């Protein structure tokens, strides 16, 4: 009779293990799972027995993936302290034959089951004994290398001209993005964004936009005629170019593809392009206005904030440290993404200078981007060699480099193909830049911003500390391969007068997001941006749970940090007097050391920023007011409508400043740089 039943099952194609689960069923995403085992954390892992496969042992589906065929063996790891006698007694009671018990791992056993045993019921019985850390049936499975997923090649009209995607391995990154991922948003803090551009309009968030030049909700760039000695149309188009590189809509059969092609865009106009950038007609930008724009970007929900601009410094002088900018970085790390932290991406600059001259870039907790040329260069002797772009700033402050091209090279490697202001205004009388592609660290930075946004879209709960580690570790992991491929070629550094001022050199550098001293180049940072490696590492959990390094003394910590002997950890700010000075969380006033991880500080969080910019973080989160509540002593508050959208003072008050008076702080004047529109737009 048993032989007849077996023949019936085989002929009907039914699985031998098709009965109901003795310990329950579960429906996940509309699919029924009827067996389970537990991982080492005690979390259940569900499987579905295949009814259409005949086998001596069950064949299961792993969440709809390729079938796994059980092989009659079972593995288990006994808890430490369980005696050999107790292990043997359990194995004997369950009629298991030990096949492997390594000397170096005596708690691990691989055993063979008797035919006819239900492997998953046996798994449950062993788990219920409370003697094991984990137990799981063994199965056969198909393994494949993940090195070469099938690339995703979008159908955008000019995609073939976007050579930078090949360099950063975008197509492989797009191929491994999880199904149904939720794209994050990228703030483009710049000279304005074309709100009607056909390749941007689907990703733009008009409700989250603001213009800090004209103080209104329309961040569109000014449409101006060229002025003598200064092409203001190009300056006006700068933000639109930057937005396209980060997040132009991809695979829509038009134009170009951004690195994170379905990420939302938060457009923030900060750069004044109504003048020619001369002393006779200076821009209206101020340091406090910069901070207002950065805080606005954070409070608008942006996961990544791109800054392709900075203070002009054509003579490589030592620029002053700007506390407004620094607090913008700290605010993003502490308050961004509901406390997970928003990533600040900064262009290194196009001044042919050392980043040491820009002290705000000496910050391990932001991402500073240098620009790279293509290996196919203008000089035949240099073909196959990946040089730093001639104009790109260099030094200890560089985190990673990304492709941007160089005007001295041959087409199409003079810059990057991207979006332009629609129609006649902008670089060219079309919707895209093609004849003279967009160069500069202004181009490299949004490529990195798009890559970070793609990684955070793949893993939206990733804390900033983990993200900063992944960016670096991806570059470190692929560094030697990039060197071997010619993408990173050591060479002399020249200044704008074509004089040799140094050489690209690799040295050891301490970094709070890497384990120990790590090779770092004054030209290339930790290496070449690799968005595929970043996304792969994030999905694999290889950057999870990163902590600030352990230390014994201050000498174990990166420059500008201090070792807290009590916790044995390096902290991000050297000393502090209150929480606002700590990127790392909270200030221990007794020791003067910042303690904790990069998380939101609930004690100082703004109580109500939901209607930004009608309420918000100005002037002090600790004393922020709820919607509708007037500011105290309004008559004493200067009228700053020119640069503060939250100002509620009465313009009729004669003691208030008028809108037409000059801004109080013109130290942060932003001018045109020598490359592209790099105006400090860099």
ABEGO torsion letter per residue (X at the ends): XAAAAAAAAAAAGBBABABBBAAEBBBBGGBBBABBBBBAAGBBBBBBBBAABBBABBBBBBGGBBBBBBAGBBBBBBBBGBBAAAAAAAAAAAGBBBABBBAABAABBBBBBBBGBBAAAAAAAAAAAGABABBBBBBBBBBBBAABBBBBBBABAAAAABAAAAAAGAAAAAAABBBGBBBBBBBBBBAEBBAABAAAAAABBAAABBBAAAGBABABBBBBBBBBGBBAAAAAAAAAAAAAAAABBBGAGBEBBBABAABBBBBBBABBAABAGBAABBBABBAAAAAAAAAAAAAAGBABBBBBBEBBBAAGBBBBBBAAAAAAAAAAAAABGGGAEBBBBBBAEAAGBBAAABAAABBAABBBBBBBBBABBABAAABGBBBBBAABBBEAABABBBBAEBAABBOAAABBBBBBBBEABEABABABBAABBBBEAAAAAAAAAAAAAAAAAABAABBAAAAAAAAAAAAAAAAAAAAAAGABBBBBBBBAAGBBAEBBBBBBBBBAABBEBBBBBAAAEAEBBBAAAAAAAAAAGAABGBBBBBBABAAABBBGBBBBAAAGBBBABABBABAAABAAGBBBAAAGBBBEBBBBBAAABBABAAAOAABEAOABAAABBBBGBBBBGAAABBBAAAABAABABBAABAABBBAABBBABAAABBBBBABEBBBABX
